[in-house]
Amino acid sequence: MPPKRASSSKRKAASESGDDDASITKSSSKKAKISPPPGPSDNRTEVSGNGQPTNKVLPVHISFPERHQGTLRLATFNVCGLASSQKKGFSFYVAAEDPDILVLTETKVNNEPVDLALKNRFPHCYWAIAEKKGYSGTAILSKHQPISVDRSLPGHPNPSLVKGRIITLEFENHYVIGTYVPNAGTELKNLDDKKEWNVHFTKYIRDLDKIKPVIWTGDLNVAPTEIDLSNAKKNWNKTPGYTEAETTAYKNILNPPDAESPKFVDIWRSMHPDDKHYTYFSYRFNCRQKGIGWRLDMFVLSERIVDRVKMCEIRSEIYGASNHCPVTMEIEGPL
């Protein structure tokens, strides 16, 4: 979900200053091959001055490097409205990525979609739908049948705030959690709700890890460090997703204050320790063209399975079907 600011003038100031970040938001991945055929301009790839695609729909022809042998590929994508994304080339990305598991966030669907193409590719589809129409929404689409499915956050006192934001699939060797973590809101008005979510989610993921390793992914709605967003100083403790309360909660999941709790690893950051690459670019103020963004979409893994990860990349070339870019990971199986 896009971070929201109190006023457009303040938001613009915080978003547009600090152009030094804009020059280093190139893709970290082995680049996708995007070769649109001759045709209307909407089917072509437009590129900004910093080398990033800025097209408003995805081209038809996309390909990625072959996956590592013996691995499973998982991907997460905030689609900013599934119906809208489908009109902008979402299916071209899915066909090219062809993940074993695809986590979708901010689907904004009111009912489980009837999509034969998705169902044929992913026989096991699970949707979490919000009470409020056209709002939030999470899905996990899987080629592998899970042992169990859970759409709750145990202990949370307000199920309506949880609904549409979390799905957990249990497999024989792992849990896979997909989340669309709540946003702290304009002027941080919902920060208390976010804090409550973080308390219960932290306990939840630790409890699951005691049983078997966890793969947690989705839009986590937090920029963990100053290199995970543009203009960090201007946004600190003013913009949802980059407050002390939110970043501390996230860091405490990765590295708990007490030695007895399990550790988790932000795998993209672990594999790219110094890179400034982002997964979200606001539609406002030409942020994509300027390279002004946030890294909000992630894979977080139980520490004991990190050595099985062979690749984790932000698909920076895949822009146009959403204001977010997908993130993909390959890990040695089985699930």
C-alpha positions as CSV (number, residue, x, y, z in Angstrom):
1,M,0.0,0.0,0.0
2,P,1.3,3.5,-0.8
3,P,2.5,5.5,2.1
4,K,0.2,8.5,2.7
5,R,1.1,11.9,3.8
6,A,-1.0,14.7,5.4
7,S,-0.9,17.2,2.6
8,S,0.1,17.1,-1.0
9,S,2.6,20.0,-0.5
10,K,4.4,18.2,2.3
11,R,4.2,14.9,0.5
12,K,5.7,16.5,-2.6
13,A,8.5,18.0,-0.7
14,A,9.4,14.7,1.0
15,S,9.1,12.8,-2.2
16,E,11.0,14.9,-4.6
17,S,14.0,16.2,-2.7
18,G,17.2,14.2,-2.4
19,D,17.8,13.4,-6.1
20,D,21.0,11.4,-5.2
21,D,18.7,8.4,-4.5
22,A,17.2,8.6,-7.9
23,S,20.4,7.7,-9.7
24,I,20.8,4.3,-8.0
25,T,17.5,2.6,-8.3
26,K,18.5,0.3,-11.2
27,S,17.4,-3.3,-11.2
28,S,19.4,-5.7,-9.0
29,S,18.2,-8.7,-10.9
30,K,19.4,-10.5,-14.0
31,K,17.3,-8.5,-16.4
32,A,14.0,-9.7,-17.8
33,K,13.8,-9.8,-21.5
34,I,11.0,-7.6,-22.6
35,S,10.5,-7.5,-26.4
36,P,7.1,-6.0,-27.3
37,P,6.2,-6.6,-30.9
38,P,5.5,-3.7,-33.3
39,G,2.1,-2.2,-32.5
40,P,0.3,0.5,-30.5
41,S,2.5,2.5,-28.1
42,D,0.7,1.0,-25.1
43,N,2.3,-2.3,-26.0
44,R,5.8,-0.9,-26.0
45,T,8.3,-0.4,-23.2
46,E,8.9,3.2,-22.2
47,V,12.1,4.0,-20.3
48,S,12.9,6.9,-18.0
49,G,16.1,8.8,-17.9
50,N,17.4,6.5,-15.1
51,G,16.8,3.4,-17.2
52,Q,13.7,2.2,-15.6
53,P,10.6,1.1,-17.6
54,T,7.8,3.6,-17.1
55,N,5.1,2.1,-19.3
56,K,1.5,2.0,-18.1
57,V,0.9,-1.6,-19.3
58,L,3.2,-4.6,-19.5
59,P,4.4,-5.8,-22.9
60,V,3.2,-9.1,-24.1
61,H,6.6,-10.8,-24.4
62,I,8.5,-11.1,-21.2
63,S,11.1,-13.7,-20.2
64,F,13.3,-14.4,-17.2
65,P,16.5,-16.4,-16.7
66,E,15.8,-20.0,-16.1
67,R,15.4,-21.0,-12.4
68,H,18.1,-22.8,-10.5
69,Q,17.8,-26.6,-10.8
70,G,15.9,-28.2,-8.0
71,T,14.4,-25.0,-6.7
72,L,10.9,-23.7,-6.1
73,R,10.1,-20.2,-7.2
74,L,7.9,-18.0,-5.1
75,A,6.8,-14.5,-6.0
76,T,4.9,-11.7,-4.3
77,F,3.2,-8.8,-6.1
78,N,1.1,-5.9,-4.8
79,V,-1.3,-5.6,-7.8
80,C,-3.0,-2.4,-6.6
81,G,-6.3,-3.8,-7.6
82,L,-6.4,-7.2,-9.4
83,A,-9.1,-6.2,-11.9
84,S,-7.1,-3.1,-12.9
85,S,-3.8,-5.0,-13.1
86,Q,-5.3,-7.6,-15.3
87,K,-6.1,-4.9,-17.8
88,K,-2.5,-3.8,-17.8
89,G,-0.7,-7.0,-18.5
90,F,-0.7,-8.9,-15.2
91,S,-1.2,-12.2,-17.0
92,F,1.9,-11.6,-19.1
93,Y,4.0,-11.3,-16.0
94,V,2.5,-14.4,-14.4
95,A,3.1,-16.5,-17.5
96,A,6.7,-15.4,-17.7
97,E,7.5,-15.8,-14.0
98,D,5.5,-19.1,-13.7
99,P,6.1,-19.4,-9.9
100,D,5.2,-22.4,-7.8
101,I,3.5,-20.0,-5.3
102,L,2.3,-16.5,-6.1
103,V,1.3,-14.1,-3.2
104,L,-0.9,-11.2,-4.3
105,T,-1.6,-8.2,-2.1
106,E,-4.0,-5.3,-2.3
107,T,-6.2,-7.4,-4.6
108,K,-9.3,-5.2,-3.8
109,V,-11.7,-8.1,-4.8
110,N,-15.1,-8.4,-3.2
111,N,-15.5,-12.1,-4.2
112,E,-13.2,-14.9,-5.1
113,P,-12.4,-14.3,-8.8
114,V,-13.4,-16.8,-11.4
115,D,-10.3,-16.8,-13.6
116,L,-9.7,-20.1,-15.5
117,A,-6.2,-19.1,-16.6
118,L,-5.1,-18.6,-13.0
119,K,-7.0,-21.7,-11.8
120,N,-5.3,-23.8,-14.5
121,R,-1.9,-22.6,-13.6
122,F,-2.5,-22.7,-9.8
123,P,-5.0,-25.4,-8.8
124,H,-4.9,-24.3,-5.2
125,C,-6.1,-20.7,-4.8
126,Y,-6.9,-19.1,-1.5
127,W,-8.3,-15.6,-1.0
128,A,-8.7,-13.4,2.0
129,I,-11.3,-10.7,1.4
130,A,-11.8,-7.6,3.5
131,E,-15.1,-6.6,4.9
132,K,-14.9,-3.2,3.3
133,K,-15.6,-3.5,-0.4
134,G,-12.8,-2.7,-2.8
135,Y,-10.3,-2.6,-0.1
136,S,-7.1,-4.5,0.8
137,G,-7.2,-8.2,0.1
138,T,-4.6,-11.0,0.0
139,A,-4.3,-14.2,-2.0
140,I,-2.0,-17.1,-2.2
141,L,-2.1,-19.1,-5.5
142,S,-0.2,-22.4,-5.4
143,K,0.7,-25.3,-7.6
144,H,1.2,-27.4,-4.4
145,Q,-1.6,-28.5,-2.2
146,P,-1.2,-27.3,1.4
147,I,-2.0,-29.3,4.5
148,S,-4.0,-26.5,6.0
149,V,-5.1,-22.9,5.4
150,D,-5.6,-20.2,8.0
151,R,-6.8,-16.6,7.4
152,S,-6.6,-15.4,11.0
153,L,-4.1,-13.7,13.3
154,P,-4.4,-15.5,16.6
155,G,-4.9,-13.3,19.6
156,H,-5.8,-10.2,17.6
157,P,-8.9,-8.6,19.3
158,N,-10.4,-7.1,16.1
159,P,-11.0,-9.7,13.3
160,S,-12.3,-7.0,11.0
161,L,-8.9,-5.4,10.9
162,V,-7.3,-8.8,10.1
163,K,-9.7,-9.9,7.5
164,G,-8.2,-9.6,4.0
165,R,-4.7,-9.1,5.3
166,I,-3.2,-12.5,6.0
167,I,-3.2,-16.1,4.8
168,T,-1.0,-18.9,6.1
169,L,-0.5,-22.2,4.2
170,E,1.0,-25.1,6.0
171,F,3.1,-27.5,4.0
172,E,4.9,-30.6,5.1
173,N,8.2,-28.8,5.7
174,H,7.3,-25.1,5.9
175,Y,4.7,-22.5,6.6
176,V,4.1,-19.8,3.9
177,I,2.6,-16.6,5.2
178,G,1.3,-14.0,2.8
179,T,0.4,-10.6,4.4
180,Y,-0.8,-7.2,3.3
181,V,0.3,-5.5,6.6
182,P,-1.9,-2.5,7.7
183,N,-0.7,1.0,6.8
184,A,-0.3,3.5,9.7
185,G,-2.4,6.0,7.8
186,T,-2.5,9.6,7.0
187,E,-0.9,11.6,9.8
188,L,-0.2,8.3,11.4
189,K,-3.8,8.1,12.6
190,N,-3.8,4.3,12.5
191,L,-0.4,3.8,14.1
192,D,-1.9,2.3,17.2
193,D,-3.7,-0.3,15.0
194,K,-0.4,-1.1,13.3
195,K,1.4,-1.5,16.7
196,E,-1.3,-3.9,17.8
197,W,-0.9,-5.9,14.6
198,N,2.9,-6.1,15.0
199,V,2.6,-7.3,18.6
200,H,0.3,-10.2,17.6
201,F,2.1,-11.0,14.4
202,T,5.4,-11.2,16.1
203,K,4.1,-13.8,18.5
204,Y,2.4,-15.6,15.7
205,I,5.5,-16.0,13.5
206,R,7.6,-17.0,16.4
207,D,5.1,-19.7,17.5
208,L,5.0,-21.1,13.9
209,D,8.8,-21.2,13.7
210,K,8.8,-23.5,16.8
211,I,7.0,-26.0,14.7
212,K,8.6,-25.7,11.3
213,P,10.5,-23.0,9.2
214,V,8.5,-20.0,8.0
215,I,8.5,-18.2,4.7
216,W,6.8,-14.8,5.2
217,T,6.2,-12.6,2.2
218,G,3.9,-9.9,0.8
219,D,3.6,-6.1,1.2
220,L,5.0,-5.6,4.7
221,N,4.3,-1.8,4.6
222,V,7.6,-0.9,6.3
223,A,10.9,0.5,5.0
224,P,13.3,-1.1,7.5
225,T,16.3,1.2,7.1
226,E,17.3,4.5,5.5
227,I,18.5,2.8,2.4
228,D,15.0,1.2,1.8
229,L,13.4,4.5,0.8
230,S,14.2,7.8,-0.9
231,N,14.5,10.9,1.3
232,A,14.7,9.0,4.5
233,K,15.4,12.0,6.7
234,K,12.4,13.9,5.5
235,N,10.1,10.9,6.0
236,W,11.4,9.7,9.4
237,N,8.6,9.6,12.0
238,K,6.3,11.5,9.7
239,T,5.3,9.0,7.0
240,P,3.6,5.6,7.5
241,G,6.0,2.8,7.0
242,Y,9.0,4.7,8.3
243,T,8.5,5.4,11.9
244,E,10.5,4.3,14.9
245,A,7.6,2.1,16.1
246,E,7.3,0.3,12.8
247,T,11.0,-0.2,12.0
248,T,11.7,-1.3,15.6
249,A,8.9,-3.9,15.4
250,Y,10.3,-5.3,12.2
251,K,13.9,-5.4,13.5
252,N,12.7,-7.2,16.6
253,I,11.2,-9.9,14.4
254,L,14.5,-10.3,12.6
255,N,16.7,-10.0,15.6
256,P,14.7,-10.5,18.8
257,P,16.0,-8.7,22.0
258,D,15.9,-12.0,23.9
259,A,18.3,-14.7,22.9
260,E,15.7,-17.5,23.1
261,S,13.4,-16.3,20.3
262,P,14.1,-17.4,16.7
263,K,15.8,-15.2,14.2
264,F,14.5,-14.3,10.8
265,V,16.3,-12.9,7.7
266,D,15.2,-10.3,5.2
267,I,16.6,-12.4,2.4
268,W,16.7,-9.7,-0.4
269,R,18.5,-7.3,1.9
270,S,20.9,-10.1,3.1
271,M,21.8,-10.9,-0.5
272,H,22.0,-7.2,-1.6
273,P,23.4,-5.5,1.6
274,D,24.2,-2.1,0.1
275,D,21.8,-1.8,-2.8
276,K,19.1,0.9,-2.9
277,H,16.3,-0.6,-5.0
278,Y,12.6,-0.2,-4.4
279,T,9.4,-2.1,-5.0
280,Y,6.9,0.8,-4.8
281,F,6.8,4.0,-6.8
282,S,3.9,6.5,-6.2
283,Y,1.9,7.4,-9.3
284,R,2.1,11.0,-8.1
285,F,4.9,13.4,-8.9
286,N,6.5,11.2,-11.6
287,C,8.2,9.1,-8.8
288,R,9.0,6.2,-11.1
289,Q,10.7,8.5,-13.7
290,K,12.7,10.1,-10.9
291,G,13.6,6.8,-9.2
292,I,11.9,7.9,-5.9
293,G,10.5,4.9,-4.2
294,W,10.2,2.5,-1.2
295,R,11.1,-1.1,-0.6
296,L,7.9,-2.5,1.0
297,D,7.6,-5.9,-0.5
298,M,9.8,-8.6,0.9
299,F,10.7,-12.2,1.7
300,V,11.5,-12.9,5.3
301,L,12.7,-16.5,6.2
302,S,13.5,-18.5,9.3
303,E,17.2,-18.2,9.7
304,R,17.8,-21.9,9.5
305,I,16.6,-22.2,5.9
306,V,18.5,-19.2,4.5
307,D,21.3,-21.3,3.0
308,R,18.7,-23.0,0.7
309,V,17.9,-19.7,-1.1
310,K,19.5,-19.5,-4.5
311,M,18.1,-16.2,-5.7
312,C,15.9,-13.3,-4.5
313,E,15.4,-10.4,-6.9
314,I,13.2,-7.3,-7.3
315,R,11.7,-7.5,-10.8
316,S,12.3,-3.8,-11.4
317,E,11.6,-4.2,-15.2
318,I,8.0,-5.3,-14.4
319,Y,6.3,-2.0,-14.0
320,G,3.0,-0.9,-15.5
321,A,0.5,-3.4,-14.2
322,S,0.8,-1.8,-10.7
323,N,2.6,0.9,-8.8
324,H,4.6,-1.9,-7.2
325,C,7.1,-4.3,-8.8
326,P,7.1,-8.0,-8.0
327,V,9.7,-9.7,-5.9
328,T,10.8,-13.3,-6.6
329,M,12.8,-15.9,-4.7
330,E,14.1,-19.4,-5.5
331,I,14.6,-21.9,-2.7
332,E,15.6,-25.5,-2.7
333,G,12.5,-27.7,-2.1
334,P,10.5,-29.5,-1.1
335,L,7.9,-27.4,0.5
